[in-house]
C-alpha cells in the first residue's frame, strides 16, 4: 500500500495557524487562538499542530515535509506590540516629520533609499533567522532540518488562493492578486498562472502598503488595527458621498496609480502619512473618514485589476491576502464586466498562509495540483461523552437530548427565539458557517438590537449576515462572478431580500455578505434551514459567530457554555442536546 504524503503548513505571524494535507487534500486546519482564547495569537501554533497530528492519527515522523510561511518584517512586529504609535508621534512627531521632509527635499527618493538599505541588511540575516525558527520549531515538530521548507510570504497567499479555488482544475490560465500589510517586504503582487506555473509579474513593496494605510485609519478611529478593519468598512456606507467628498480630497492626493507599471504609489512614507492624520483629519466625521479610506482602496484595486484584465486578456481571477477580507472591495471586483470567474480566499489573512505554504510545497514536491477546498469544517469535533462531561454541575439548566434537534430548533427560530448552535467540526477562519453559530430569524429587524446588546456587544452600525440555501440565492441576491460559500464577498440584494432578510442586510445600503449553502457541504445545517423555510417561507437564516465580542469563535463545549453563561442567550444546542436557561 502506497504511503500517504502528509505535508504540514505553519504560519507563525498574527493568527498563527497549522494546516495538514494528505495526498494534496486539506484535511485539518485551525488557528492557535481557538485553543489559547487569545485573539490573533501569534508564535508557534503548538496546540494547532497537535490537533492536526491527532486528527490524522500521525506523528511528525509521518510528514514528508513542513512548509513554513516566511514573514520578514521586524518593524511590523514592533508595530503590533503594545506601544501606542500615536502617543510616540504626539511627542516626537513634528520634529521627526520635519526632518523627514527636509531630507526628502534635499535628497529626492531618500525614503526609497533608506528602505532599500534596510531591506539589504535584513535579507543578509535571513538564513540565520530561518535557522533560529527551525530550531524553535523542532521542540514541537521533531524532524531533521532539511524537512523544513520556507515559502515566501506572498507566494503563500497566491498559492492559497489559487489552489483553494476550482480554477486550476478547470482553466489553463488565471491571474492571481495578493494584497496585505506586508510580508517579505512586499505588500501586493500580481502573478500569472499558466502552464502549471506561477509567475510573478508585479511586486509592490511595503512602502506602498494599502493594508498599512487601512490599518492606520482603523487605529486613528480608535479601533484595533489588524482586527477591526471590517468595522471601518461597515461604517463607510453611512456617509453621504457628497458631504464626505471634502475628506476624501484631503487624503486622495497622497495616492497615484501608474498605468505603465500597473501599480499604485503612496507619495509619502506610510508612517509619514499616518503622522499627518491628526492634523489632516481634525474634526472630520468618523463616517466620512471611513468612506474616504474605503473609496481610496476600492479605486486603486479596481484600476489594478482592470489594467491586468486589459493587458493579459485573462478573465479568471483569484485573490489572497488580508486586504481581500474587505467584502465590499471584493463585490466591486466580482461585478466587473470583463471578469468571467473570481475566487476570494476565505479568511485570507496570514492564517491562510499555513494552507498556502502546504499547497505550494505539495505542488512542488509531486508536480500535482492540490485538491480545491469545498468546505472549511476542518477543526475539532466533540463526542456526546465529552459534551455530557462538560455539562456536569450545570443543574441550573434544563438539559434534554432530542432525536430530531433540527425540527425543534426550526420551531424556536420561527417563534423569534435566538439559538446558539454547536455541531460537527469547527470552522477554519474568521466566519462562522453554521457549526459554531448564533442563529435567528432574519425577517425580524428587532432581533438585531437584542443580539447586539444582550449577547454580542457589537458596534451598533455593524450588519449581520445570512446563510442562504443555494436554491434561494437568485431570489435574494443579484448574482455576480463570485460564489459565496464562505461569507467572503458581498452582494446587492433584491426587494424580496429586503422583506425576508431585513435583519441580515447592511442597514444603510442593503448589501449582504452571505454564506450560500449546498446540501452536500453541511447536510445537518441545510436540513435545519430547510425546516425553518417550511415553517416561515424564508429560505435563509441570520447567522453570526458564536463568541463574545473581541473573543475568538468558541472551539469546545466548555467555551460554548461559558459564552452561554455570560450572555442572555436562552437556548444552546450542543449537537443534539438542547440546553435552556430555566429562568428564561
Phi and psi in degrees as a GROMACS rama.xvg file:
@    title "Ramachandran Plot"
@    xaxis  label "Phi"
@    yaxis  label "Psi"
@TYPE xy
-68.4831  134.189  UNK-2
-72.9989  131.139  UNK-3
-63.6955  151.967  UNK-4
-96.4211  110.35  UNK-5
-103.363  130.117  UNK-6
-127.977  127.071  UNK-7
-100.635  125.81  UNK-8
-103.192  137.418  UNK-9
-132.762  132.059  UNK-10
-122.456  130.069  UNK-11
-109.653  -4.35341  UNK-12
-79.0271  -160.286  UNK-13
-57.2985  138.548  UNK-14
60.5776  54.2453  UNK-15
-54.6232  139.199  UNK-16
-145.938  161.877  UNK-17
-130.973  142.862  UNK-18
-135  142.89  UNK-19
-124.325  127.1  UNK-20
-104.142  141.513  UNK-21
-123.436  113.192  UNK-22
50.4108  42.1613  UNK-23
85.2822  -0.648425  UNK-24
-104.463  130.979  UNK-25
-74  112.774  UNK-26
-109.733  -17.7592  UNK-27
-154.085  139.852  UNK-28
-161.839  131.325  UNK-29
-156.623  150.59  UNK-30
-95.2791  146.575  UNK-31
-61.6788  -30.3699  UNK-32
-56.8288  -28.0255  UNK-33
-67.7169  -26.0639  UNK-34
-93.2954  -41.5533  UNK-35
-82.2054  -18.3167  UNK-36
65.4068  20.7378  UNK-37
-108.278  112.158  UNK-38
-60.9849  136.277  UNK-39
62.388  30.9006  UNK-40
-49.5697  130.47  UNK-41
-109.802  176.998  UNK-42
99.0448  -173.569  UNK-43
-66.1226  122.185  UNK-44
-81.1371  71.1562  UNK-45
-60.1724  -45.273  UNK-46
-68.0969  -37.3911  UNK-47
-65.7078  -40.4949  UNK-48
-63.6911  -44.696  UNK-49
-59.8725  -42.2443  UNK-50
-60.1721  -45.2678  UNK-51
-58.7223  -44.5893  UNK-52
-62.8166  -45.8702  UNK-53
-65.3173  -39.2817  UNK-54
-61.8851  -44.2204  UNK-55
-85.7853  -5.90215  UNK-56
57.6198  48.8393  UNK-57
-130.22  172.554  UNK-58
-122.434  176.609  UNK-59
-57.6596  -32.2543  UNK-60
-65.6743  -17.6534  UNK-61
-83.507  -8.41031  UNK-62
-77.655  138.862  UNK-63
-76.8535  -37.3087  UNK-64
-167.459  168.256  UNK-65
-116.747  122.551  UNK-66
-96.3093  121.434  UNK-67
-107.955  120.211  UNK-68
-70.9153  120.07  UNK-69
-77.1275  156.348  UNK-70
-160.286  89.3653  UNK-71
-100.139  105.574  UNK-72
-172.46  74.1553  UNK-73
-57.1481  -35.5486  UNK-74
-69.0517  -24.9102  UNK-75
-71.5229  -35.885  UNK-76
-58.1365  -43.3072  UNK-77
-64.3682  -40.8252  UNK-78
-59.7971  -34.361  UNK-79
-91.3583  3.46345  UNK-80
-79.048  -168.136  UNK-81
-81.0262  -14.9194  UNK-82
-71.0259  153.419  UNK-83
-96.8547  109.906  UNK-84
-62.104  -31.9747  UNK-85
-68.521  -32.2709  UNK-86
-65.5998  -41.0646  UNK-87
-63.9573  -43.7115  UNK-88
-63.2811  -32.969  UNK-89
-66.5866  -27.1264  UNK-90
-89.6412  -47.9026  UNK-91
-104.271  -8.70752  UNK-92
-55.1551  -52.9695  UNK-93
-61.8186  -49.7135  UNK-94
-64.9676  -36.4957  UNK-95
-65.2419  -46.5954  UNK-96
-67.1881  -36.7999  UNK-97
-61.4998  -44.9784  UNK-98
-64.3791  -41.266  UNK-99
-62.2085  -44.3259  UNK-100
-64.898  -38.282  UNK-101
-65.6222  -44.1994  UNK-102
-62.6368  -41.8404  UNK-103
-63.2895  -37.1706  UNK-104
-68.4032  -38.9846  UNK-105
-75.6642  -39.611  UNK-106
-125.311  89.8148  UNK-107
-54.4009  142.118  UNK-108
66.2021  24.6399  UNK-109
-63.6403  -33.8229  UNK-110
-61.0097  -42.7839  UNK-111
-64.7166  -37.8029  UNK-112
-64.1984  -48.0833  UNK-113
-60.2746  -40.2018  UNK-114
-61.319  -44.3815  UNK-115
-64.853  -39.0895  UNK-116
-64.2667  -46.9602  UNK-117
-59.5794  -45.0521  UNK-118
-62.271  -39.2118  UNK-119
-60.4441  -48.3823  UNK-120
-68.9073  -36.2621  UNK-121
-65.5758  -42.3992  UNK-122
-67.4472  -31.8089  UNK-123
-66.2441  -21.7476  UNK-124
-97.88  4.85817  UNK-125
-60.9504  -44.5958  UNK-126
-61.0378  -45.2591  UNK-127
-64.7416  -40.0634  UNK-128
-62.1347  -42.9741  UNK-129
-65.5647  -38.0423  UNK-130
-62.4811  -39.2232  UNK-131
-65.3252  -40.2122  UNK-132
-61.8321  -45.1121  UNK-133
-62.4575  -42.2108  UNK-134
-59.2086  -43.2514  UNK-135
-66.4847  -39.723  UNK-136
-67.6521  -28.5143  UNK-137
-62.2429  -22.0486  UNK-138
-67.7438  -24.5495  UNK-139
-103.571  -38.1602  UNK-140
-123.447  94.784  UNK-141
-82.0238  96.5579  UNK-142
-143.584  158.696  UNK-143
-61.1064  152.166  UNK-144
-57.4642  -32.6639  UNK-145
-73.452  -4.47752  UNK-146
-87.0992  -8.40991  UNK-147
-98.5056  125.598  UNK-148
-123.408  128.665  UNK-149
-88.8139  137.725  UNK-150
-121.324  128.037  UNK-151
-55.5928  144.27  UNK-152
-53.9264  -54.7633  UNK-153
-76.231  -20.0492  UNK-154
-69.303  -34.1755  UNK-155
-62.1351  -47.6166  UNK-156
-59.6272  -43.8607  UNK-157
-64.3946  -43.4223  UNK-158
-69.133  -38.4102  UNK-159
-59.1867  -47.782  UNK-160
-67.586  -44.9553  UNK-161
-65.2083  -53.2251  UNK-162
-82.3477  -17.7302  UNK-163
-71.7587  -27.3365  UNK-164
-80.8463  161.079  UNK-165
-79.9939  -1.34014  UNK-166
-60.6104  -46.0419  UNK-167
-60.0203  -26.8777  UNK-168
-85.2473  -13.0332  UNK-169
-112.88  -33.9163  UNK-170
-120.934  150.6  UNK-171
-83.9625  -22.3272  UNK-172
-137.274  150.145  UNK-173
-156.994  153.752  UNK-174
-101.454  137.749  UNK-175
-118.554  120.188  UNK-176
-110.642  132.975  UNK-177
-126.77  145.259  UNK-178
-157.949  127.182  UNK-179
-152.297  -157.317  UNK-180
-74.6034  -66.5249  UNK-181
-165.172  152.482  UNK-182
-166.677  122.688  UNK-183
51.7721  41.2834  UNK-184
72.5391  3.18006  UNK-185
-108.223  149.853  UNK-186
-116.771  -12.9565  UNK-187
-162.126  148.573  UNK-188
-143.154  152.918  UNK-189
-122.843  125.557  UNK-190
-127.906  158.826  UNK-191
-115.934  129.677  UNK-192
-101.898  117.523  UNK-193
-159.903  154.678  UNK-194
51.7178  37.3008  UNK-195
56.8767  34.7043  UNK-196
-134.059  149.066  UNK-197
-106.735  116.196  UNK-198
-117.581  118.903  UNK-199
-73.0503  132.927  UNK-200
-111.373  -41.9313  UNK-201
-128.535  135.49  UNK-202
-127.573  129.864  UNK-203
-116.933  122.357  UNK-204
-78.3169  173.281  UNK-205
-70.8082  -15.0624  UNK-206
-66.6533  -19.753  UNK-207
-110.99  30.181  UNK-208
-75.2965  114.08  UNK-209
-68.8654  -31.8288  UNK-210
-61.7804  -45.0068  UNK-211
-62.7239  -43.9785  UNK-212
-55.1858  -48.0805  UNK-213
-67.8939  -35.8926  UNK-214
-62.1363  -43.0919  UNK-215
-64.4601  -40.2712  UNK-216
-62.281  -42.9772  UNK-217
-57.3627  -47.2714  UNK-218
-66.6336  -40.4594  UNK-219
-60.3925  -32.8892  UNK-220
-81.4575  5.54504  UNK-221
84.8722  15.3736  UNK-222
-105.429  174.282  UNK-223
-91.1535  118.635  UNK-224
-65.5873  148.595  UNK-225
70.749  0.381158  UNK-226
-129.272  -39.0078  UNK-227
-108.952  15.6472  UNK-228
-58.7821  -31.9547  UNK-229
-63.6944  -25.6294  UNK-230
-71.4375  -36.1135  UNK-231
-62.9297  -45.5822  UNK-232
-59.8665  -41.2862  UNK-233
-69.9069  -28.0654  UNK-234
-78.8987  -30.8685  UNK-235
-53.9599  -43.0957  UNK-236
-65.6301  -15.6934  UNK-237
-72.8454  -18.7972  UNK-238
-74.5303  143.589  UNK-239
-78.5915  116.305  UNK-240
-54.058  -37.3255  UNK-241
-66.7959  -42.7913  UNK-242
-74.1058  -28.7044  UNK-243
-84.4914  -8.28336  UNK-244
-60.8241  -36.2235  UNK-245
-61.153  -43.0133  UNK-246
-64.7202  -42.2652  UNK-247
-57.8079  -41.9477  UNK-248
-70.5608  -18.5893  UNK-249
-74.3888  -33.421  UNK-250
-92.8579  -39.2172  UNK-251
-60.9266  -29.9589  UNK-252
-63.6365  -14.2096  UNK-253
-82.0959  -1.4649  UNK-254
-123.961  141.175  UNK-255
-143.052  162.146  UNK-256
-124.242  131.206  UNK-257
-100.208  110.698  UNK-258
-65.4656  -34.066  UNK-259
-63.8533  -44.3812  UNK-260
-91.6573  -11.1877  UNK-261
52.0925  54.9961  UNK-262
-155.907  158.102  UNK-263
-95.0607  167.545  UNK-264
-140.636  135.048  UNK-265
-96.3371  123.903  UNK-266
-78.0429  -8.299  UNK-267
-130.963  166.156  UNK-268
-62.6243  152.202  UNK-269
-62.497  -37.641  UNK-270
-73.6964  -28.0832  UNK-271
-65.2724  -45.123  UNK-272
-62.3282  -43.1848  UNK-273
-59.4373  -39.7075  UNK-274
-65.1053  -21.122  UNK-275
-82.1585  -17.9523  UNK-276
-54.8872  -47.7036  UNK-277
-55.9323  -36.5739  UNK-278
-85.8384  -44.2364  UNK-279
-63.4191  -38.8389  UNK-280
-108.261  17.7838  UNK-281
-57.6493  129.242  UNK-282
64.9915  16.1528  UNK-283
-86.0052  143.9  UNK-284
-63.5876  143.048  UNK-285
-60.1845  -41.2915  UNK-286
-68.4366  -30.8161  UNK-287
-68.6582  -38.4963  UNK-288
-66.1101  -45.5001  UNK-289
-61.4371  -45.4033  UNK-290
-57.3161  -44.8903  UNK-291
-65.61  -44.2479  UNK-292
-63.2442  -43.5614  UNK-293
-64.1007  -43.4088  UNK-294
-63.4203  -40.5426  UNK-295
-62.5363  -48.3652  UNK-296
-70.5771  -33.6415  UNK-297
-61.7214  -47.3703  UNK-298
-62.9843  -44.0665  UNK-299
-67.7396  -43.6481  UNK-300
-69.4535  -37.0664  UNK-301
-64.5483  -42.0641  UNK-302
-63.0579  -39.4822  UNK-303
-60.2979  -48.8214  UNK-304
-66.5977  -45.1204  UNK-305
-60.1225  -42.3356  UNK-306
-63.9966  -40.3037  UNK-307
-66.6224  -40.1062  UNK-308
-60.3599  -43.1174  UNK-309
-68.1171  -41.2329  UNK-310
-74.595  -42.0679  UNK-311
-102.326  -11.5196  UNK-312
55.7204  33.3878  UNK-313
-114.747  124.151  UNK-314
-114.39  18.5261  UNK-315
-108.044  118.788  UNK-316
-125.187  144.166  UNK-317
-131.172  153.946  UNK-318
-138.781  135.45  UNK-319
-142.26  167.803  UNK-320
98.2837  151.272  UNK-321
-59.6759  -27.1172  UNK-322
-62.4649  -28.1894  UNK-323
-85.6333  16.8911  UNK-324
-81.194  -7.49588  UNK-325
-80.2206  100.303  UNK-326
-69.131  -23.1611  UNK-327
-75.4675  -37.6943  UNK-328
-58.7226  -47.0903  UNK-329
-60.9794  -39.7891  UNK-330
-61.4387  -43.9111  UNK-331
-65.0416  -38.7946  UNK-332
-66.5078  -47.5042  UNK-333
-63.9391  -21.2459  UNK-334
-91.7806  -1.24026  UNK-335
-65.0021  140.198  UNK-336
-59.9142  -38.802  UNK-337
-78.6431  -9.72315  UNK-338
-82.9593  123.417  UNK-339
-83.859  -49.7362  UNK-340
-144.731  144.822  UNK-341
-136.635  141.791  UNK-342
-132.791  126.444  UNK-343
-110.184  122.589  UNK-344
-57.1764  126.994  UNK-345
-67.4987  141.722  UNK-346
43.1129  66.1752  UNK-347
-85.0183  7.1559  UNK-348
-68.092  -163.32  UNK-349
-65.2282  -18.2694  UNK-350
-60.2522  -32.0619  UNK-351
-72.55  -12.976  UNK-352
-71.9659  -19.5911  UNK-353
-63.5629  -40.24  UNK-354
-70.4384  -47.3559  UNK-355
-61.8759  -41.8448  UNK-356
-63.2802  -41.5277  UNK-357
-67.0932  -43.7793  UNK-358
-60.2066  -48.4693  UNK-359
-62.9708  -41.1466  UNK-360
-65.9881  -38.272  UNK-361
-64.1226  -44.2949  UNK-362
-59.5239  -43.1337  UNK-363
-70.3084  -38.7605  UNK-364
-70.8942  -40.5645  UNK-365
-108.954  -19.9466  UNK-366
75.5995  6.57662  UNK-367
-107.376  148.821  UNK-368
-78.2783  136.177  UNK-369
-62.8786  160.018  UNK-370
-76.3917  134.354  UNK-371
-64.0311  154.136  UNK-372
-81.4066  140.364  UNK-373
-112.951  -17.4691  UNK-374
-153.914  169.021  UNK-375
-120.77  19.8337  UNK-376
-84.0759  80.4165  UNK-377
-122.55  5.91503  UNK-378
-105.585  -166.997  UNK-379
-65.0041  150.977  UNK-380
-126.98  151.478  UNK-381
-124.582  141.499  UNK-382
-79.6488  165.704  UNK-383
-61.0211  -36.9203  UNK-384
-61.7471  -43.7854  UNK-385
-66.3749  -37.6649  UNK-386
-66.5481  -44.5002  UNK-387
-63.659  -35.296  UNK-388
-63.4613  -38.4143  UNK-389
-69.5751  -20.3995  UNK-390
-88.012  -4.84805  UNK-391
-61.6531  133.225  UNK-392
84.4312  6.08263  UNK-393
-102.1  46.8543  UNK-394
-68.1632  -14.8146  UNK-395
-72.5284  -8.56627  UNK-396
-105.738  151.738  UNK-397
-85.6458  120.561  UNK-398
-119.458  126.554  UNK-399
-140.634  130.157  UNK-400
-86.1915  127.8  UNK-401
-124.844  126.348  UNK-402
-66.4768  -43.9962  UNK-403
-107.09  73.0286  UNK-404
-63.0357  -32.2334  UNK-405
-66.4407  -37.0153  UNK-406
-64.2984  -41.0202  UNK-407
-64.7327  -45.6427  UNK-408
-64.3967  -40.075  UNK-409
-60.988  -41.1891  UNK-410
-65.4471  -42.2664  UNK-411
-61.8518  -45.0203  UNK-412
-64.658  -40.1181  UNK-413
-63.9064  -29.7586  UNK-414
-80.7898  -5.02445  UNK-415
99.5899  7.02711  UNK-416
-78.017  157.057  UNK-417
-105.452  131.113  UNK-418
-128.038  135.166  UNK-419
-93.614  133.789  UNK-420
-118.224  124.181  UNK-421
-124.594  108.677  UNK-422
-153.469  146.314  UNK-423
62.1554  -157.288  UNK-424
-79.1359  140.688  UNK-425
-66.2279  146.453  UNK-426
-72.827  143.089  UNK-427
-79.6035  144.237  UNK-428
96.5471  -177.503  UNK-429
-77.2535  -17.3513  UNK-430
-103.932  132.992  UNK-431
-76.4892  131.868  UNK-432
-122.016  34.0404  UNK-433
108.761  -25.0265  UNK-434
-92.3592  -21.183  UNK-435
-134.731  66.6541  UNK-436
-128.843  153.132  UNK-437
-103.487  126.535  UNK-438
-116.551  149.367  UNK-439
-156.456  167.873  UNK-440
-72.3152  117.411  UNK-441
-73.7914  -9.2876  UNK-442
-82.6937  -12.4658  UNK-443
-102.951  98.6187  UNK-444
-61.2856  -28.7068  UNK-445
-68.6929  -17.3666  UNK-446
-67.6469  -24.0459  UNK-447
-60.6043  -48.8196  UNK-448
-62.8588  -39.2824  UNK-449
-63.1078  -47.8588  UNK-450
-63.4452  -41.724  UNK-451
-63.7873  -46.4446  UNK-452
-86.0122  -37.6379  UNK-453
-93.4656  -18.7304  UNK-454
-126.77  -57.5841  UNK-455
-92.2401  -24.5871  UNK-456
53.5838  42.7296  UNK-457
-86.6071  162.308  UNK-458
-66.6422  139.034  UNK-459
-61.1489  -27.1083  UNK-460
-84.3449  -7.88033  UNK-461
-80.6209  132.158  UNK-462
-81.9053  157.165  UNK-463
-93.981  174.532  UNK-464
-135.749  157.822  UNK-465
-107.005  157.88  UNK-466
-99.8537  124.995  UNK-467
-116.702  130.603  UNK-468
-63.5491  140.384  UNK-469
-50.6169  -39.2445  UNK-470
-65.4746  -17.4547  UNK-471
-106.056  1.65083  UNK-472
-57.1393  -47.7927  UNK-473
-71.8309  -21.8638  UNK-474
-69.5133  -33.0538  UNK-475
-107.125  -22.953  UNK-476
-120.584  146.771  UNK-477
-90.418  100.426  UNK-478
-67.263  138.911  UNK-479
-124.073  -156.427  UNK-480
-80.6989  -6.69049  UNK-481
-111.703  140.474  UNK-482
-77.946  172.963  UNK-483
-143.231  64.2214  UNK-484
-72.1796  -22.1301  UNK-485
-126.472  20.327  UNK-486
59.4455  39.5007  UNK-487
-120.043  17.9933  UNK-488
-154.366  144.51  UNK-489
-100.42  166.68  UNK-490
-138.722  149.615  UNK-491
-69.5212  152.894  UNK-492
-121.394  163.579  UNK-493
-91.3342  168.938  UNK-494
-63.7228  -30.4232  UNK-495
-64.4016  -37.1618  UNK-496
-65.551  -38.6928  UNK-497
-60.0002  -31.3217  UNK-498
-80.9755  -47.9525  UNK-499
-87.3616  -27.2847  UNK-500
-119.881  30.8823  UNK-501
-54.8934  -35.5078  UNK-502
-81.4693  -8.04993  UNK-503
-118.491  22.7595  UNK-504
-117.532  158.39  UNK-505
-63.614  126.32  UNK-506
-59.6385  -26.0448  UNK-507
-97.7314  -50.1096  UNK-508
-103.398  0.491479  UNK-509
63.8613  16.3818  UNK-510
-79.1755  166.677  UNK-511
-147.296  156.436  UNK-512
-117.34  83.1733  UNK-513
-87.6516  158.498  UNK-514
-101.173  116.272  UNK-515
-92.3847  119.189  UNK-516
-106.669  127.965  UNK-517
-98.0658  144.717  UNK-518
-58.5066  -41.4759  UNK-519
-70.7709  -17.5641  UNK-520
-76.4623  -42.2031  UNK-521
-148.608  80.9416  UNK-522
-57.0331  -40.4486  UNK-523
-68.3753  -44.7458  UNK-524
-65.3291  -39.9491  UNK-525
-60.2861  -43.765  UNK-526
-61.3354  -40.6503  UNK-527
-60.6249  -47.1889  UNK-528
-68.6756  -35.7918  UNK-529
-62.6829  -40.6429  UNK-530
-69.718  -35.0671  UNK-531
-64.2205  -39.7254  UNK-532
-63.0827  -39.4387  UNK-533
-63.9575  -32.1252  UNK-534
-82.4352  -29.539  UNK-535
-121.118  -18.7327  UNK-536
81.7241  2.11651  UNK-537
-102.385  117.381  UNK-538
-92.0142  41.4341  UNK-539
-160.299  170.635  UNK-540
-146.348  146.662  UNK-541
-72.167  129.882  UNK-542
-133.295  114.43  UNK-543
-126.556  159.57  UNK-544
-66.4795  142.766  UNK-545
-86.4694  92.7744  UNK-546
-170.635  166.475  UNK-547
-87.8812  154.545  UNK-548
-57.098  131.428  UNK-549
87.8602  -3.12965  UNK-550
-108  157.757  UNK-551
-67.1669  164.363  UNK-552
-54.7865  143.663  UNK-553
-63.2886  143.503  UNK-554
-112.521  -40.9994  UNK-555
-115.652  166.319  UNK-556
-58.2032  -35.1755  UNK-557
-63.63  -41.5477  UNK-558
-60.8784  -44.6277  UNK-559
-61.7701  -43.0923  UNK-560
-69.3856  -34.0094  UNK-561
-65.0282  -43.7406  UNK-562
-65.5751  -39.7661  UNK-563
-59.358  -45.3495  UNK-564
-64.2747  -36.6218  UNK-565
-87.8064  -1.53536  UNK-566
-128.25  -178.711  UNK-567
-98.4027  21.4291  UNK-568
-59.0079  138.531  UNK-569
-101.73  -30.1497  UNK-570
-126.722  137.357  UNK-571
-136.923  126.584  UNK-572
-105.105  111.845  UNK-573
-98.4377  99.3604  UNK-574
54.5505  -119.809  UNK-575
-101.954  22.1822  UNK-576
-107.544  117.931  UNK-577
-96.1739  128.138  UNK-578
-114.233  130.78  UNK-579
-130.395  137.022  UNK-580
-73.7195  125.86  UNK-581
-65.5482  -34.1805  UNK-582
-82.8621  0.0138998  UNK-583
